[in-house]
Amino acid sequence: MIARALERAARELGAATPTPRLDAEVLLAHVLGVERGRLAALDARALTAEERSAYAALIGRRAAGEPVAYLTGTREFWTLTLSVGPEVLVPRPETELLVELGLAHLKGRRAPRVLDLGTGSGALGLALAAERPDAAVDLVDASAAALAVAERNRAALGLGNVRLERGEWFAPLAGRRYDLIVSNPPYVAARDPCLELLRHEPPLALVAGPTGLEALSAIVAGASAHLVPGGRLLLEHGAEQGESVRRLLRAAGFGAIESCADLAGHERATGGTRGD
């Protein structure tokens, strides 16, 4: 019965996840091909042998630390359902803050040009492209595997205002200027203990270098040459990195520098505007 299967799975997940019951429900709904909200109505339904086997395998992998999004192959972000896999970072709810800030900056601008650096699954750039179909949005990533995931998402969403480029930060963008640049770059220090909890996600998308500021510094250094006057750079960063990012922006000549907190109250995004 479904009710018993969920109880057993939640017990097995135990301390492996902060949300054992939720994870158990999401994975069972995935196996059955139904919405999670439908599980209660199917409480008395017996699982087939194939369903029990598939569910047990997923629960075992989740207990070993694999993200639910990798197990189901999808993740909700903003208003989008995105395909994800171990080639890309799992999009986080806190990253939606950059979408909000980006849309606020673009308000009133006609046919803006937008750049998402280190796009991964495409979450940021695709969300902005979906909200602003008049925008021309470029997605850049150094990983061919990540760009393949972003392209699948772009095609599935039917977004014709998006272009993908492979390269290290601004390298493939000579001569291009944007109204808005957004990035959720690697910002974890190489020896940060939190990396053990993130061991199933791609190190390229997580680890910046010894200090965690290396990618942020490189983006700030190159951004002015790719922003129109009045264009804005928005960066996600670690909860303790806000002041460091503000210093980088000030040193690079940016104005209107501001940091914003996520729903947990941590400084999570910092932006600056290029002057005339």
Buried (B, 14 or more C-beta within 10 A) or exposed (E): EBEEBBEBBBEBBEEEBEEBBBBBBBBBBBBBEEEBEEBEEBEEBEBEEEBEEBBBEBBEBBBEEBBBBBBBEBBEBBEBEBBBBBBBBBBBEBBBBBBBBBBEBBEEBEEBBBBBBBBBBBBBBBBBBBBBEEBBBBBBBBBEEBBBBBBBBBEEBEBEBBEBBBEEBBEEBEEBBBBBBBBBBBBBBBEBEEBEEBEEBBEBBBBBBEEBBBBBBBBBBBBBEBBBEBBBBBBBBBEEBBEBBBEBBEEBEBEEBBBBBBEEEEBBBBBBBBEE
